[in-house]
């Protein structure tokens, strides 16, 4: 599935790992919250992430991308996995200094995450080839391990995140 060419929106879950939230001095959420990236944020495996001049502090966050295979709207948690076509290991890129400035000024910080190439994605992994609730992920940059995470440490699992998000905005072929 070529989700990069077919996808219509990128829906992201914020602060879904307690350790990362604490590391940034953020409260641990009691409910998932979402932000979006435009599809121009995609950069495929082997592509380059553009380091914009507006930041001096570019961060990366290793994530499990969930690829939705058909339109879903107001789907119950128990039925979410019927809509999941597969997965992709994803790198959520952030201008951390810009994000902190926006937060301090009580402005939306989505601009710090939505720039072109700020959603690096790996190849598509069919749903039947991956157990989403225990995926070990390792991010290396120039051969150096920068992040090691496991989806079992997520605060909100895939069914909860997607059932809640489809209650607000229908989804089709997303990551």
Backbone torsions as a table, in degrees:
resi	resn	phi	psi	omega
1	UNK	NA	129.4	179.0
2	UNK	-95.8	74.2	-175.8
3	UNK	-64.8	-25.8	179.8
4	UNK	-64.6	-39.8	179.7
5	UNK	-84.5	-29.0	-175.4
6	UNK	-92.6	-24.4	-175.6
7	UNK	-64.8	147.4	-178.7
8	UNK	-110.3	-18.2	175.7
9	UNK	-158.5	155.1	177.8
10	UNK	-115.6	113.0	-180.0
11	UNK	-103.6	128.2	-176.2
12	UNK	-118.4	148.8	177.3
13	UNK	-104.2	125.6	-179.5
14	UNK	-89.4	144.1	174.1
15	UNK	51.4	50.8	-177.9
16	UNK	-92.4	2.5	175.1
17	UNK	-123.7	120.8	-176.9
18	UNK	-58.1	-43.0	-177.2
19	UNK	-62.4	-40.5	179.9
20	UNK	-68.9	-39.8	177.9
21	UNK	-60.1	-45.8	179.8
22	UNK	-63.5	-42.0	-178.9
23	UNK	-58.9	-32.5	179.4
24	UNK	-92.8	2.0	179.8
25	UNK	75.8	22.5	180.0
26	UNK	-97.6	154.2	173.8
27	UNK	-69.1	150.8	175.4
28	UNK	-83.3	123.0	-175.7
29	UNK	-70.6	150.9	175.6
30	UNK	-96.1	-14.8	174.7
31	UNK	-136.6	150.6	177.0
32	UNK	-66.2	150.1	171.0
33	UNK	-131.8	154.2	-169.2
34	UNK	-119.6	155.0	166.2
35	UNK	-143.8	166.1	-176.7
36	UNK	-122.6	155.8	172.4
37	UNK	-124.4	145.9	175.1
38	UNK	-73.5	158.2	179.5
39	UNK	-65.8	-15.5	174.4
40	UNK	-70.2	-9.4	176.7
41	UNK	-74.0	-20.6	-179.3
42	UNK	-60.5	136.6	164.4
43	UNK	-139.6	127.4	-175.3
44	UNK	-81.7	161.8	-179.0
45	UNK	-47.9	130.3	-178.5
46	UNK	92.9	-14.2	178.2
47	UNK	-79.9	171.4	-178.5
48	UNK	-103.6	138.2	173.0
49	UNK	-86.5	129.1	-179.3
50	UNK	-81.2	126.0	177.1
51	UNK	-90.2	103.2	-175.0
52	UNK	-73.3	152.2	-179.6
53	UNK	-68.5	-17.3	-176.3
54	UNK	-76.3	-2.9	-178.2
55	UNK	-132.0	153.1	172.5
56	UNK	-118.8	5.3	-173.7
57	UNK	-143.6	80.6	-178.7
58	UNK	-90.4	126.7	-179.9
59	UNK	-116.1	159.3	175.1
60	UNK	-128.9	147.2	178.2
61	UNK	-134.8	120.9	179.5
62	UNK	-74.3	131.0	-176.6
63	UNK	-139.4	160.8	169.4
64	UNK	-95.0	114.9	175.7
65	UNK	-83.1	133.0	178.8
66	UNK	-107.4	123.2	-177.7
67	UNK	-100.7	116.9	179.0
68	UNK	-87.0	131.8	-172.6
69	UNK	-96.6	-14.8	178.8
70	UNK	-153.4	162.9	-176.0
71	UNK	-57.9	134.5	176.8
72	UNK	-136.7	136.5	179.7
73	UNK	-146.1	128.1	178.7
74	UNK	52.1	54.5	-177.4
75	UNK	-95.1	133.2	178.4
76	UNK	-68.4	150.1	-179.3
77	UNK	-51.7	-39.8	-177.4
78	UNK	-66.2	-21.0	-175.2
79	UNK	-104.9	-5.7	-174.5
80	UNK	-55.9	-44.0	-173.2
81	UNK	-64.5	-19.5	175.6
82	UNK	-66.9	-19.0	-177.9
83	UNK	-100.0	-11.9	-177.5
84	UNK	-80.0	118.1	178.1
85	UNK	-83.9	-32.3	-179.2
86	UNK	173.8	-158.6	-172.5
87	UNK	-141.4	167.8	172.2
88	UNK	-152.2	137.8	172.4
89	UNK	-73.5	132.8	-169.4
90	UNK	-129.0	147.0	176.5
91	UNK	-115.8	108.7	178.2
92	UNK	-86.4	110.9	-175.5
93	UNK	-96.1	140.7	-175.7
94	UNK	-138.4	136.8	166.9
95	UNK	-82.7	91.9	-171.0
96	UNK	-63.0	-39.1	180.0
97	UNK	-66.0	-38.8	177.3
98	UNK	-67.1	-39.9	177.8
99	UNK	-61.6	-45.4	179.8
100	UNK	-63.8	-39.7	177.5
101	UNK	-62.4	-46.0	179.3
102	UNK	-61.9	-43.4	179.2
103	UNK	-62.6	-42.5	-180.0
104	UNK	-63.0	-34.1	179.4
105	UNK	-89.6	6.1	179.9
106	UNK	56.9	39.7	177.6
107	UNK	-109.5	157.7	175.5
108	UNK	-59.6	138.6	-177.6
109	UNK	-104.1	10.1	-178.7
110	UNK	-56.6	-31.5	180.0
111	UNK	-57.9	-28.7	-178.4
112	UNK	-74.7	-9.6	-176.3
113	UNK	-122.8	-7.4	-168.0
114	UNK	-106.3	15.5	-178.1
115	UNK	-76.2	160.1	177.4
116	UNK	-54.9	138.7	-179.7
117	UNK	71.7	13.3	-178.3
118	UNK	-90.0	12.7	173.5
119	UNK	-136.6	81.9	179.1
120	UNK	-77.9	131.7	-176.0
121	UNK	-127.2	145.9	174.1
122	UNK	-89.5	-173.1	-179.6
123	UNK	-67.6	159.0	178.1
124	UNK	-69.8	133.8	176.1
125	UNK	-117.8	115.5	180.0
126	UNK	-57.0	144.5	-175.8
127	UNK	-55.5	-36.7	-177.3
128	UNK	-75.5	-0.4	179.9
129	UNK	-108.2	6.3	-176.5
130	UNK	-148.7	129.8	173.4
131	UNK	-88.3	102.1	-171.0
132	UNK	-60.9	-20.2	-173.0
133	UNK	-90.4	4.1	177.8
134	UNK	-155.1	66.2	-179.0
135	UNK	-107.8	117.7	175.6
136	UNK	-85.0	128.0	-177.1
137	UNK	-126.3	136.4	178.9
138	UNK	-129.2	127.2	177.9
139	UNK	-106.5	124.5	174.5
140	UNK	-118.7	143.8	176.2
141	UNK	-124.4	118.7	-178.1
142	UNK	51.6	41.6	176.3
143	UNK	82.6	-1.4	-179.3
144	UNK	-106.4	127.3	178.2
145	UNK	-67.9	123.7	-178.6
146	UNK	-109.2	-26.8	-178.1
147	UNK	-153.2	142.7	178.5
148	UNK	-135.6	119.6	-175.8
149	UNK	-140.3	162.5	175.7
150	UNK	-139.0	136.6	-177.6
151	UNK	-64.8	-17.2	176.7
152	UNK	-66.3	-16.2	179.3
153	UNK	-91.9	2.4	178.2
154	UNK	-67.6	141.7	176.9
155	UNK	-69.7	-38.0	-177.2
156	UNK	-126.3	123.3	-176.1
157	UNK	-78.0	174.2	-176.2
158	UNK	-56.2	-49.9	-179.5
159	UNK	-59.5	-40.6	179.8
160	UNK	-65.6	-48.7	-178.0
161	UNK	-58.9	-47.7	-175.4
162	UNK	-76.0	-33.5	178.1
163	UNK	-66.4	-38.4	179.1
164	UNK	-71.2	-39.5	-177.6
165	UNK	-69.5	-34.4	-179.1
166	UNK	-74.0	-14.9	174.1
167	UNK	-72.6	-19.6	-178.4
168	UNK	-103.4	-36.2	-174.4
169	UNK	-148.7	119.4	177.9
170	UNK	-58.9	148.2	-177.7
171	UNK	-124.9	147.5	170.5
172	UNK	-154.4	128.0	179.8
173	UNK	47.5	61.6	-178.6
174	UNK	-116.5	169.2	168.1
175	UNK	-130.2	NA	NA
